[in-house]
Amino acid sequence: MFTFEVVIYNEQVRDKLREGLHHRTFKDDWGDSHYIEIRADDEDGALHKARDKYPPEDGFVIEGISVV
């Protein structure tokens, strides 16, 4: 089992902030990159866990992933 650092932000929040608005569900700070630690057996497993918790259909974008 490894610890991966996943860099993620929300594109919908960024779009709203560019328009001077706020997203109705997510806080403004999701417009910035977040560094999330995820434990998994491999990178694919970490990406799967990240996408389950932060679904692309909700606007989340994974910028990068690395082993910590």
Buried (B, 14 or more C-beta within 10 A) or exposed (E): EEEBBBBBBBBBBBEBBEEEEEBEEBEBEBBEEBEBEBEBEEBEBBBEBBBEEBEEEEBBBBEEBEEE
